[in-house]
Amino acid sequence: MWEVCGSLQALQGGYGRRTFGTWCHRVRRDLHRTHLAGPVGGRLFPVAPHAAYYPDLLTPVEGTLGLEEALEAILSTPRSRLRQEIDLLGGNGPGHGAWLDDLRSARTGALVELADTMRAYHQLAVRPYWPAIRARVESDIGRRRQALREGGVNGLLGSFHPMMRWHFPVLEIPGHPSDRDIHLGGRGLLLIPSYFAYLHPATIFNPDLPQAVVYPAGRVPEASQARPGAALGRLLGETRAAVLQAVAVGGTTSDLARRLGVSLSTISHHIAILRDAGLIISQRNAAVVLHTLSPVGAALLTNGKRHIDRGRTTDTR
């Protein structure tokens, strides 16, 4: 459900064109082709707008069990919670008031329409791209596990810099639109890498609910976006090291060629070698192939940088 909501925001916001441009073009085309553009624009955009807030009820903890379990939890949302969370959306644009009123009042069929539209949208806009999503997420998880093994919890939380800053006992999210403090009070914190999270990490709005931080998967520290270090360059060669560095933020072959200013044939050659060495993962979806770091590639990049260079949790929406 976090990917569903994040993708809805990306579709509305138009940001991350290098990352989401091809996906946006195809999804918009397919929404019109299947006559889902109207229901998605009229039902899902108002309740999950490209804004600082959308209701927590859209991302229930039951979503860890699967889409249908998440939709069932949405259908079972108590009326008092519906009213409270929908009220925080405000009017949300012309023509949306009646629909939001229907949800706010749990009028007959409104929640069913919401769930049905989410299911159809997921089938069209998220499920076909799941291999690429999983590849990006699993690559990020490999990087975080490496940080946890090497530095414990402090190392793990420190690995999120600069998108999050860890100063014991506070995890800060600098780019977050809210400045509220969330006190865990001994509760756990779920860290969720997300393909469609882009601008900044997101959190649960209601401080009384189980807390989670959903962060952009594959985001690498600013320092590692510079020219590859000498040791890594000597190991792989300057161009191949630069390709591995570029793959750290993900992208298609065309994305990488454009980012590095080299030809498609050059990028394809180096990607094939890096893939054969187990350093990157390439996932095909229709005509698009997305390249991301494998856990081994992420570890090599992180360790190489370490060799050379020798919070406050706030709500999201």
N, C-alpha and C positions, 0 to 999 in steps of 0.2 A: 504493500500500500504506500510505503514511502516513495517507491519508484513511480507509482501511478501519480501521486500528488506532485512529485518533483517534475515529472514529464509534462504534466498539465501546466505547471508554471513556466517551464522552458518553452512550451508551445505558444504561450501567451506573451512571454517576455521577449522572445527573439534573441536572447543572449547566447553566447558560446557558439557562434556560427561555425567555427572550425570543428568543434566537437559535435554539435547537434544539427548542423545545417542540412546534411543529407537526410537525416532522420526526420526533421521538421518538414522538409519538402515532400517526402514520401507519405508521411502521416496525414498531412493536410490533403494531399491528393486522394488518399484512401478514405479519409473521412467523407469527402464529397462523393466519391464513387459509391460508397455504401450507404449514403444518406444519413450518416451519423454526425455530420458537421452541425446540424441544428440541435439535436439533443445534447451533444457535448458542449456546444457554445451556450446553450440555454440552461443546462442543468449543472454541468461540472465546473465550467469556468466561474460561475457566481459563487459556488461553495468552496472552490479551491483556487482563488484568484492569485494572480501574480502580485502579491502584496506581502506585508510583514506578518500577516496573520491568516491562518485558516484553521478550522475546528480540529481539535484533538480526536474527535470521534471518527475522523477519516483514517486514522492510523492506530487502530486498536492493537493491544498486545497479542490478540488472537491471530493477527496477521502472520506471526511466526509459524503458524500451523498451515497456512495456505490462504489462497484468495477467497474460497467459499466460506471458510471460517471467519475471515475478516468481514465479509459482507453480511454474514449472519449476525455478527456482533453489532454492525452498524444498524441493521434492522431492529435489533433489540435495545437500542439506545433509549434510556428513560426520557420521558417527555420533558422533565425539568432540566436535564442536561442539554437536550436539543435546544430548548428555548434559550438557555444561557449562552451556549456556544454560537448559535446562529445570530443572536443579538449582537455579538461582538463584530460580526461582518458589516454591520450597518446596512445601508441601502444597496451598496455594491453595484452601482451603475444603473442606467435607465432600463426599464423593462424587466428587471430581475426581482423587483419587490414582491410580486405575487408568488413567484416560485419559492423565494426564501420564506415568505409567510406560510406557505404550505408545509415546508419542512419544519419551521419553528413550531407550528401547531400540530405536527405529526398527523396531518390530514390524510385520509384514506388514500393509499396508493402513492403518496409522495416519496416515502422512503423506499418503496419497492421500485419506483421509477429511478431513483438515485442509484440503487444497487444494480439494477439491470443495465443502466447506462455505463456504470463503472465496469461491469463485467464485459460488456461489448467493447468498450474503449481499451481495456486491458488486452483483450483478444487481438485487437487490431494494432495497437500502438506500443505495447510492452512485450507481450509473449513472443512475437516473431523475432525480437531483438534480444531475447534472454541469453543466448550463448555469449554475445558480446558483453552484455551487462555482467554476467557471471565471470567472464574472463577478467574484466577490469577489477571487480570486487575481490576475486580470489588472489589476484596479484597484490592488491593492497593488503589483504589479510596476511599474506606471506611476509610482507615488509613489517607489519606490526608485530607478528609473532617473533620475527628476528629481533626487533627492538626489545620485546618482552624478555626473550631468552638472555640477551646481553646485559640489559639494565634493569630488569624487574619492572614494577609498575611505574616507577619514575622514568625509566627509559622509554616505556611505551607511551606515556603521556607526553614526554618531551619530544617524541618523534612527530608530533602533530604541528610543531612550529613551522611556519608562522601563522597558520590559520587558527591555531589555538596555542595559548601560552600556559605552561604549567609552572606555578610557583606554589609549592606545598604550603597549605592544603587547598589551594584555589586553582581552578581551571578557568581561564579567561578566554572569551571568544571576541577578539577585537573588532571584527567586521560585523558583528551582530546588530540588528536594528533596535534591540532593546537593551536597556542598562539594568534590568532587574537582576537581583541576586536569587539564586535557587539554592536552598540549604538541604542537602541530602539527608542529614540527620541519621547517618548510619545505613541508609538505603544504598543499594548498588546502582551503578550507572552503566547502561547498555550503550556500547559504541557500535554504530552501524555505518559501514562504508556504503556510499550510494553513487551509482553511475550518474543520475540526473541531478544530484546536489551539485551546485556550481558556484554560486556567488559567495556563500559562507556556510558554515555548519548550522544545522537547524536543531531545535530542541522542542520538548513538550511545553505547551503554554501553561497548563494547569499544574502548579507546583505540588499538588496533592496526588497526582497520578504517578505511576512508575516512570522514572526519568530515563531519557535516552538522548544521545547526541548523534545526529545523522550528519556525516561529513563527506565532502567530495572524495570519492575513491580515486586513487592514483595521483592526488595532488602532491607534488614534491616540494621540499623546502627551497626558498629563494636562492640560497647559496649553491644548491646543486643544479640550478638552471644556467649557471655560468659555463664557460668553456671547460671541457673535460680535463681532469687533472692529468699531470704528466705521466704518473704511474699507469693509469688506466689507458692512456693513449699509447704508451709503449707496449702494453699487453695486447691491445686489440687493433692498434692503428688509429690515427687521429679521426678519420672519417667514420670508421665503425664505432668508435667510442662515442662520437657525436650522435650517431643514429641511436645507439642504446640510450643515451641521455634523453633524446627527443621522445623515444618510446615510453619513457617514464610517465609522461602525461597523456599517453594514448593517442591514437589517431589512425587514419587510413594511410595507405601508401602515398596517396596524393597529398594528404595533410603533412606527412613527414617531409616529402620532397619540397613542398612550398615553404615549410618552416626552416629547412636547412639550406634552401637555395640550390639544390642539386637536381639532376634529372631523375625521372621515374625509374629508368633502367638501373641507375646507380643505387638508388634506394632499394629496389627489388633485390639486387645482388647481395647487398649487405644484410638485408632482412632475412634472406634465405640462409645465410651463414649463421647469423645469430640464432635463428629458430632451430637449425640443425644442432647447434651447441646447447640447446635447452635454455637459452637466456631470455627468449621472448615467446609469447603465445599469440598465434594468429587465429582468429575466429571468423569464418565466413557466414554472412547472412545475405541471401540473395546475391546482388552484385557487389556488395560491400564487404571488405575484409578489414577488421579492426585489429591492430597490433597493441599488445600490452606486455609489460614485464612479467616474466615468470618469477616465482619466489627466489629462484637461484639468481636471475638477472637483477632483481631488486637488491638482494644481499650483496652481490658484486659491486653494484653502484654505490650502495651505502657504505660498505667497508672500504672501498677505494677512496671515497671522499673523506672518511674518518682518518685513513692513513695519511692523507696528504695534509689535511687541515690541523692534524693534531693540535581548578581555577574558580577562576570564578566561572561556574556554569550558568549561563544566562538563557532566558527563554528565546524561542526562535521567531514566533509569529506575532 
